[in-house]
Each structure stands twice: as structure tokens, then as C-alpha cells.
Amino acid sequence: MLKRACRLYWRAARLRCPNCGGRPVFLTWTHMSPNCPVCGLRFERGERGYWVGAYFFNLMTMETVFTVWFLVFLVATWPNPPWDTLQREITVLMLLVPIAFFPFSKTFFLAFDLLVRPATEEDFSAPQEASPLKRQEDKPPRAAGD
Ligand SMILES: [Zn+2]
């Protein structure tokens, strides 16, 4: 279990598919591919609001960074902490950390989810993009006057 957790999180920390280590998982910094290009794992695993867990990971990271920065700053500058400097630094951090951690929050959440709810066959069923032939079949038959 611990070895599996380490493997999943190590892959997630490198922004790879936690399931197989494949990449690229992200097309841009904020846009995640719908499936793993190597193993085909569907990243949004079938539940509405799935990524709320990733937001939670991002929020927890931001709060941890805030707390650590605040305490280190106070200890380093005690007994006369420059409050204005602290306020500016915290504000900049709170703006940058969620953006910088955004893709990691998704891969870490996916690793966590795979740890507690291992992938099944359904997770690898890639959404089918309709081919041109399929689309023609889906259209209703034309009326004779068209
Ligand atoms: Zn994969």
C-alpha cells in the first residue's frame, strides 16, 4: 500500500499520469487532457463535480504555505516584525500559489483517488468522438424534397 502510494504520488509530482506514468497529462498549464495518452485512463472519473477534490488539495496547499510563511516570518523578525512587508508578501503568495500548484492539485487528487478507489475497466473507456460516417448515420433521413 505504501509503495503503491509513493509510486502514484511520485508520478503525480512530475505531472504524469498517476496510473502509468505517461505524459503529457496537461495540454497547457490549466488545461488537462481528458485521457492519458498512454494507458487511456479517463482523468475525470465519471462523477459530476469530480475536481472539487483537486480544489480542496489546492486550498490546503495554499493554507499550509500561508501558515509556514507567516510563522517563519514572525520567528525570523521577532520582536519587531514589519507587518506591512508581511502583508505584501502574503498577498503575493496567496495569488501565486494556487496558480503554480493548479496542475499538481489535479494530479495529486487523481493519485489520491486511484489509491482509495483503484481504476476499473470503466475508467479506461475513452469517450468516443463521432466519426464522419457515424455522424451521417445519426442524422434523420432527408425528406424527398431536400
Ligand atoms: Zn496513464
Residues whose N, C-alpha, C, O or C-beta is under 5 A from the ligand:
A	BS01	ZN	C17 N19 C20 G21 G22 C36 V38 C39 G40 L41
